Amino acid sequence: MMVAERVKLVVPSKIRELSERASKIENVISLGIGEPDFDTPVHIKEAAKKALDHGNTHYTENQGMFKVRKAISERYANLFSCDVHPQNVLLTAGAYEAVYLAFMALLNKGDEVLIPDPTFLCYENDAYMSESVPVRFPLFEEDSFRPSQDEILERITQKTRMLVLNYPSNPTGAVLEKQDYKMISDICEDHNLYLLADDTYEDIVFDGYKPECFLNHYEKTIITNSLSKNYAMTGWRVGFVVTEKEMLTPMLRIHQYAVACLNTPALEGAYTALTSSQQCVSDMVKEYERRRNLIVNGLNNLPNISCINPKGTFYCFANITETGMTSREFSDFILDNAKVVVVPGDAFGDRGEGFVRCSFATDYKKIEEGLERMKKALESI
Ligand SMILES: Cc1ncc(COP(=O)(O)O)c(C=O)c1O
């Protein structure tokens, strides 16, 4: 069978492999989950149902339903005092599509893209699909997995076109500090790079942390974002891009033929999510924070495991090097002996070796039991 060359480099997700293996074992506790365990709030579901009942079941504008784009521009004004117009917003099928469009619309064959290591899996694969070249730069635990200026500068060449960041970060839970925004913007400005900031977990932050927005720092920023995680709407497939017209127009050109527009009832739900009380988001974040405290404390009490405190997302990235096992051996050991799923860190890049990602998007009691089982298994070695 003939397959396009660009697809051959795209690797199947290592997380899926593990979930499939785990699904064959009974009574498993999964700390491998990458999505909220909460149901979508009722008022959002009601809005989508109403849309169906009222016959709102047709195409919308390619760029996305105007009132949703307007609600997003108001969100940026309220949260970041950022002057975003609805024409600078493109609605996409989740942040996945948003990121894909940025790669496909803005990069040429052979262009280099700086991508953190470890990080979420899609950026490297989108680079392959766009025939650009992923250049990974390491993030270190001792820097709380924040980007290092030297590591980035060292890798910039004449061919570098884009820098990708994802904070709060999947898989590390790290966030940026104030000085990082300026450092990154200065690098991008000096080297005329696009900055792709994937802010998918922006609302899920703890300890009073408040993220900033790169749109206030650098003109050639492309924000990708989503309603998946903050409103527990992963299956609705509503995400968006916020950027200047010169970047948005080529992205829209691909979107209009690949996707055309989003699902209309889902957009009615998204509109309600964005324009109603945000209490549902605060309630979920409060519960994630309670679980974060439980899991980080529990992991640090396990033999030969340490874990820094994530300031955002629902993931923590535990250091398992002292166990003497590789990430993969560790996750296999824990699945076989404790029936607990954790994701080997190398799924997120070579620099993830020595770590495992533990998700706390799962019930408090299950996390407690999972920790107990892991303790028993590790103490029996
Ligand atoms: C960092 C990051 N970006 C983007 C996505 C894609 O999210 P969605 O397409 O559901 O908006 C995810 C999903 O796990 C993610 O972790």
The ligand as an ORCA input file, in Angstrom:
! r2SCAN-3c Opt
* xyz 0 1
  C      -0.885     20.443     26.216
  C      -2.075     20.004     25.450
  N      -2.400     20.683     24.350
  C      -3.462     20.325     23.594
  C      -4.232     19.234     23.930
  C      -5.384     18.875     23.052
  O      -6.590     19.224     23.694
  P      -7.974     19.364     22.916
  O      -7.756     19.080     21.483
  O      -8.921     18.419     23.581
  O      -8.387     20.795     23.135
  C      -3.926     18.488     25.081
  C      -4.713     17.284     25.432
  O      -4.351     16.490     26.265
  C      -2.817     18.881     25.858
  O      -2.467     18.219     26.960
*
